[in-house]
């Protein structure tokens, strides 16, 4: 056996060790990032997710509604009052794995990362309903540079994990139905139904 043949096992150890060190470094960076964003998310009070400010309603002496004062145009509804067909359509369009994930859809995140790299732009965000709820509950900025969008998305992700740990799935869905922004000053599915479809 010549010297070159004997040294192959030793030469193969170098790339394997290098790959191991790179993997360890990448894992450490990811863990530090998770800790950083989790720490930032602790500044947000999760009780705010359940706060649903409505416009003040003015009634006459016969309890007839005269009007509403300025503010969020919202009518609070119980989840049981929302059409099951609307909920199915919402899941199909926005978050088909809502009942199976923990606030973040790992497959959706992987798909979005792949598409964003492929397109060389921040086109897909893989937001779950819980992440959208976090964005709306805490008024996280929607616009900005790609770096700002990535920062917001990572903060949404950690807030979604905290929301899922605190609230049941049906509570998250009900808060989403009452909080989500539909344009103008309209918030919540009931206000949107009345404004756009003229029915409850």
PEQUI-V620005 format. One record per pair of residues at least 4 apart in sequence whose ideal C-beta (glycine too) atoms are under 7 Angstrom apart, sorted by the first residue. I is the first residue (numbers start at 1). GAP is how many residues later the second one is. D is the distance in Angstrom with one decimal. If there is no record, write none. Layout:
i=I gap=GAP d=D
i=I gap=GAP d=D
This chain:
i=1 gap=4 d=5.1
i=1 gap=5 d=5.7
i=3 gap=4 d=6.3
i=7 gap=4 d=5.8
i=8 gap=4 d=6.3
i=9 gap=4 d=6.8
i=12 gap=4 d=6.3
i=13 gap=4 d=5.8
i=14 gap=4 d=6.2
i=15 gap=4 d=6.1
i=16 gap=4 d=6.4
i=17 gap=4 d=6.3
i=18 gap=4 d=6.3
i=19 gap=4 d=6.2
i=20 gap=4 d=6.4
i=21 gap=4 d=6.3
i=22 gap=4 d=6.3
i=23 gap=4 d=6.3
i=24 gap=4 d=6.3
i=25 gap=4 d=6.4
i=26 gap=4 d=6.4
i=27 gap=4 d=6.3
i=28 gap=4 d=6.3
i=29 gap=4 d=6.4
i=30 gap=4 d=6.4
i=31 gap=4 d=6.4
i=32 gap=4 d=6.2
i=33 gap=4 d=6.3
i=34 gap=4 d=5.9
i=35 gap=4 d=6.2
i=36 gap=4 d=6.7
i=37 gap=4 d=6.2
i=37 gap=117 d=4.9
i=37 gap=118 d=5.9
i=37 gap=121 d=4.4
i=38 gap=4 d=7.0
i=38 gap=120 d=5.0
i=40 gap=115 d=6.0
i=41 gap=114 d=6.3
i=41 gap=117 d=4.1
i=41 gap=118 d=4.9
i=41 gap=121 d=5.8
i=44 gap=94 d=5.3
i=44 gap=115 d=6.1
i=46 gap=116 d=6.0
i=46 gap=117 d=6.3
i=46 gap=120 d=5.2
i=47 gap=4 d=6.9
i=48 gap=89 d=5.5
i=48 gap=90 d=6.6
i=49 gap=84 d=6.5
i=49 gap=88 d=4.6
i=49 gap=114 d=5.9
i=49 gap=118 d=6.9
i=49 gap=126 d=5.5
i=50 gap=125 d=6.0
i=52 gap=22 d=6.3
i=52 gap=24 d=5.4
i=52 gap=126 d=5.0
i=52 gap=127 d=6.5
i=53 gap=18 d=6.4
i=53 gap=19 d=5.5
i=54 gap=18 d=6.7
i=54 gap=20 d=5.0
i=54 gap=22 d=6.5
i=55 gap=13 d=3.9
i=55 gap=14 d=5.5
i=55 gap=16 d=4.4
i=55 gap=17 d=6.6
i=55 gap=18 d=6.2
i=56 gap=12 d=6.7
i=56 gap=13 d=4.3
i=57 gap=8 d=5.8
i=57 gap=11 d=5.5
i=58 gap=8 d=4.6
i=58 gap=9 d=5.1
i=58 gap=11 d=7.0
i=59 gap=4 d=5.4
i=59 gap=5 d=6.4
i=59 gap=6 d=5.8
i=59 gap=7 d=6.3
i=60 gap=4 d=5.0
i=60 gap=6 d=5.5
i=72 gap=113 d=6.3
i=72 gap=115 d=4.7
i=73 gap=112 d=4.6
i=73 gap=113 d=4.9
i=73 gap=114 d=6.4
i=73 gap=118 d=5.0
i=74 gap=104 d=6.6
i=74 gap=113 d=4.3
i=74 gap=114 d=4.5
i=74 gap=117 d=5.1
i=75 gap=113 d=6.3
i=75 gap=115 d=3.9
i=75 gap=116 d=5.3
i=76 gap=102 d=5.4
i=77 gap=4 d=4.6
i=77 gap=5 d=6.2
i=77 gap=100 d=6.5
i=77 gap=101 d=6.4
i=77 gap=112 d=6.8
i=77 gap=113 d=4.5
i=78 gap=96 d=6.9
i=79 gap=91 d=6.0
i=79 gap=94 d=6.0
i=79 gap=95 d=4.2
i=79 gap=98 d=6.5
i=82 gap=4 d=5.8
i=82 gap=5 d=6.0
i=82 gap=95 d=5.6
i=82 gap=107 d=6.1
i=84 gap=4 d=6.3
i=85 gap=4 d=6.3
i=86 gap=4 d=6.2
i=87 gap=4 d=6.5
i=88 gap=4 d=6.3
i=89 gap=4 d=6.1
i=90 gap=4 d=5.6
i=91 gap=4 d=6.0
i=91 gap=5 d=5.5
i=91 gap=7 d=5.6
i=92 gap=4 d=6.0
i=94 gap=35 d=5.8
i=95 gap=33 d=4.9
i=95 gap=34 d=4.5
i=97 gap=4 d=5.0
i=97 gap=8 d=5.3
i=98 gap=30 d=6.9
i=98 gap=31 d=5.6
i=99 gap=70 d=6.1
i=101 gap=4 d=4.7
i=101 gap=27 d=6.3
i=102 gap=59 d=6.8
i=102 gap=62 d=5.3
i=103 gap=25 d=6.2
i=103 gap=27 d=4.2
i=103 gap=57 d=3.6
i=103 gap=58 d=5.0
i=103 gap=60 d=6.2
i=103 gap=61 d=3.6
i=104 gap=5 d=6.5
i=104 gap=24 d=6.3
i=104 gap=53 d=5.5
i=104 gap=56 d=5.8
i=104 gap=57 d=6.5
i=105 gap=4 d=6.4
i=105 gap=21 d=6.3
i=105 gap=23 d=5.4
i=106 gap=4 d=6.3
i=107 gap=4 d=6.2
i=108 gap=4 d=6.2
i=108 gap=18 d=3.8
i=109 gap=4 d=6.3
i=109 gap=17 d=4.7
i=110 gap=4 d=6.4
i=111 gap=4 d=6.3
i=111 gap=15 d=6.7
i=112 gap=4 d=6.0
i=112 gap=12 d=4.1
i=112 gap=13 d=6.0
i=112 gap=14 d=3.7
i=113 gap=4 d=6.3
i=114 gap=4 d=6.1
i=115 gap=4 d=6.0
i=115 gap=8 d=6.3
i=115 gap=9 d=4.7
i=116 gap=5 d=6.6
i=116 gap=6 d=5.7
i=116 gap=7 d=6.0
i=116 gap=8 d=6.0
i=119 gap=4 d=5.2
i=122 gap=24 d=4.8
i=122 gap=27 d=5.3
i=122 gap=28 d=6.9
i=125 gap=28 d=5.9
i=127 gap=4 d=4.3
i=127 gap=5 d=5.2
i=127 gap=29 d=7.0
i=128 gap=32 d=6.4
i=129 gap=4 d=6.2
i=129 gap=43 d=7.0
i=129 gap=44 d=7.0
i=129 gap=47 d=5.3
i=130 gap=4 d=6.6
i=130 gap=30 d=4.2
i=130 gap=33 d=5.4
i=130 gap=34 d=5.8
i=130 gap=42 d=5.7
i=131 gap=4 d=6.5
i=131 gap=25 d=4.5
i=131 gap=26 d=6.5
i=131 gap=29 d=4.5
i=132 gap=4 d=6.3
i=132 gap=44 d=6.9
i=132 gap=48 d=6.7
i=133 gap=4 d=5.8
i=133 gap=30 d=6.5
i=133 gap=39 d=6.3
i=133 gap=42 d=6.0
i=133 gap=43 d=4.8
i=133 gap=46 d=6.5
i=134 gap=4 d=6.2
i=134 gap=22 d=5.0
i=134 gap=25 d=3.8
i=134 gap=26 d=5.2
i=134 gap=29 d=6.0
i=135 gap=5 d=4.7
i=135 gap=21 d=5.4
i=136 gap=43 d=5.3
i=136 gap=44 d=5.8
i=136 gap=45 d=5.8
i=137 gap=42 d=6.1
i=138 gap=21 d=6.8
i=140 gap=12 d=5.2
i=140 gap=15 d=6.5
i=140 gap=16 d=6.4
i=141 gap=7 d=7.0
i=141 gap=11 d=6.2
i=144 gap=4 d=3.1
i=144 gap=5 d=5.9
i=146 gap=4 d=6.3
i=147 gap=4 d=6.4
i=148 gap=4 d=6.3
i=149 gap=4 d=6.2
i=150 gap=4 d=6.5
i=151 gap=4 d=6.5
i=152 gap=4 d=6.2
i=153 gap=4 d=6.4
i=154 gap=4 d=6.8
i=155 gap=4 d=6.2
i=156 gap=4 d=6.1
i=157 gap=4 d=6.9
i=158 gap=4 d=6.7
i=159 gap=4 d=6.2
i=160 gap=4 d=6.3
i=161 gap=4 d=6.5
i=162 gap=4 d=6.4
i=163 gap=4 d=5.8
i=163 gap=9 d=6.4
i=167 gap=4 d=4.2
i=167 gap=5 d=5.0
i=169 gap=4 d=6.3
i=170 gap=4 d=6.3
i=171 gap=4 d=6.3
i=172 gap=4 d=6.3
i=173 gap=4 d=6.4
i=174 gap=4 d=6.5
i=175 gap=4 d=5.6
i=176 gap=4 d=5.6
i=177 gap=11 d=6.4
i=177 gap=12 d=4.7
i=178 gap=10 d=4.4
i=179 gap=8 d=6.2
i=179 gap=9 d=6.4
i=180 gap=7 d=6.9
i=180 gap=8 d=6.7
i=181 gap=6 d=5.7
i=182 gap=4 d=4.3
i=182 gap=5 d=6.9
i=182 gap=9 d=7.0
i=182 gap=10 d=3.9
i=186 gap=5 d=4.8
i=186 gap=6 d=5.4
i=186 gap=9 d=5.3
i=187 gap=4 d=6.1
i=188 gap=4 d=6.8
i=189 gap=4 d=6.1
i=190 gap=4 d=6.5
i=190 gap=10 d=6.7
i=191 gap=4 d=6.0
i=192 gap=4 d=5.7
i=193 gap=4 d=5.1
i=193 gap=6 d=6.2
i=193 gap=7 d=6.3
i=194 gap=4 d=6.7
i=194 gap=6 d=6.3
